[in-house]
Amino acid sequence: MTAAQLSLDLSPLTEPDYSPELTIQERYEAFMAANPWVLSECERLAANLIAKGQKRIGVKQLWEVIRYGYRDTYAADFKANNNYTSRVARDLIERHPSWSEYIELRALRAD
């Protein structure tokens, strides 16, 4: 399956310069500021799953779909920290409060 078959709207990633003292939240915010398309693509994928009747959505699932499509599009790894998925889940629910019934949040272990 190719990115075109997945209907992904992928753009090149921009890797921000991270200071070693930044928290996970600060690194996530820098990553998303440099790559706003990633959150938009997660949002689009989640909306499609909800529209198809899926009862639960794993943000990690969305992350891996993008990673797979990114590899097919750019022949490179999707270089985004898996630790960001918990932040993506919170951002999706913040944008769409009704999605809280589809996306389970757990306590953050780090800031």
LINQUIHU-V764853 format. One record per pair of residues at least 24 apart in sequence whose ideal C-beta (glycine too) atoms are under 7 Angstrom apart, sorted by sequence separation. I is the first residue (numbers start at 1). J is the second residue. If there is no record, write none. Layout:
# LINQUIHU-V764853
i j
I J
I J
This chain:
# LINQUIHU-V764853
i j
41 66
60 85
11 37
59 85
9 37
38 66
59 88
59 89
10 41
9 41
8 41
38 80
59 103
57 102
42 88
46 92
56 102
57 103
55 102
31 80
39 88
43 92
42 92
39 91
43 95
50 102
31 84
46 99
28 84
8 66
6 65
10 69
24 83
28 87
10 70
8 69
12 74
25 87
6 69
10 73
15 79
3 69
13 79
3 72
2 72
3 73
24 110
25 111
24 111
23 111
